[in-house]
Amino acid sequence: MVNQMKNVALVKQLYIVFSVIFMTSCDQPKVTVFSNCVIPSFPAANSIACADGKITSIGEDLTGDIMINLEKGVVYPGFMDAHLHLVWYGKAMEILDLVGTKSAAEITSIVAQVYDGSERWIIGRGWDQNDWEIIQYPNKESLDKVAVDQPVYLHRIDGHAIWVNSNVLSICGIDRNTADPIGGKILRDSSGNPTGVFIDNAMDLIKKFVPDNSKNDKRRQIINAVRKLNQFGLTAIHDAGTDIETVHILKELIAQEQLTIRVNAMLNNNSEDYQEFLTKGPDITDKFLSVRTVKIYFDGAMGSRGAALLEPYADDPKNIGLNLTDERKITEKVNQFNAAGFQVAIHCIGDRANRLALDIFEESGNQNARNRIEHAQIIHSDDLPRYFDLGVIPSMQATHCTSDMYWIDERLGDERLHEAYPWQSLLQTGSIIPGGSDAPVEIPNPLLGIHAAVTRQDTSGWPAEGWQANERMTIDQALASITSWAAYSMFAESYLGKIKPGYIADFTVLSQDLSTIDPAQIPSVNVHFTIVNGKVVYRR
Ligand SMILES: [Zn+2]
């Protein structure tokens, strides 16, 4: 009897012990503490506690269930890239890399190495005739010499032009009788024959013949891209042109807990990509994926003289650039998408494109839609205050300035050079500038973006005084551009972009405090940890 009572008491005790263990593990999320770190926004603290993917407290010597030693690393809110191309970046890792090539001959020798005479398309990207000794467009003949009977298809660095060989022209049925499409240009020789270079909408004549990227290819490219982006310290990206299949792949990865970066998707301006969402409204239920933006192309790019300018190109006096999408159509779509609860992001590079897009947004009157202009590279002085006044967000890429500064004066001429990449002028009007890389056009390393923003120099320190140095950002502005301003431009400022209790636990941990070092040293700072949703997704 006594023994029986003892047993009952023992069972009760065990029950209490197990209940406590069970309740702590199920009812209360485990607390992860990131310790031994420097937090520039909280100088007195050295640790951050998180639970359930969110920051719970910031303080000195905090303790928790899981302790992660950040080894004196400097903790910033997770870095975001407000404009890049996710699948294209992943794909760029798998095709011929022509970035930094110095001549057409160097490229044809690269093509010669992979030529096998099969029907497989040889695809590459990254050529830029502005970087060559002889600055002129290449032609199909030079590719024909090394690959006469195999298709060769090479993207220019900015994705706004392609260079192909004669084999591609015959596959696509293109000859001197093929007309230039609206918003596109087929470069031709003196007798009207295509030279092998196609600009902006003319690329569509060829694109449709390029073998499809399968869903499996895309999935692999996304996984490889995300791994690399995490290595650069990125915890969130804005994908500037997402198709519906990519949305599905991202959702599958989220369901399998495999996506380690937050994606703000800007849907392509194709009805098959946006129609489903337009009917059911924005998809913002999961903080790893938000679908509430549609991206529209207005003009081309400066490098290929497709950007729409108010006055002709200084180095091409008959050319004012290309309108890729009809203005009336854009107006209709802005109204349609805004009414359905979607933000509209319009690609505008030249001052004419920027002005017309601002006119369209002004006419639409949807000031709370947080509509964006992507790139906003060349802005007429009269239009500078209109971004803030109209609630339109200029989404810019600092490294575009430092890549283009070697030749942009030839395109614009001296008189309007002040219009180029006017960051500080825009900021002074009250505007914010979310920052991005446009990868794979530029390397998506946010430290390179910050360096370009605060110096307007290349990584070798040229030019010594900074290019149009009055337009530089301060380090605080450059950091805001890839944290809080990038969060605002995706409607996420209430939970992303700051180190603050209640905010999501996304952090970029660096080897040094960027505010205290010589800006020239910024590109050589290391990313020690990338933390997404309270979990380490990259460790150096
Ligand atoms: Zn882009």
Boltz pocket constraint, residues with backbone or C-beta under 6 A from the ligand:
constraints:
  - pocket:
      binder: B
      contacts: [[A, 83], [A, 84], [A, 85], [A, 240], [A, 438]]
      max_distance: 6.0
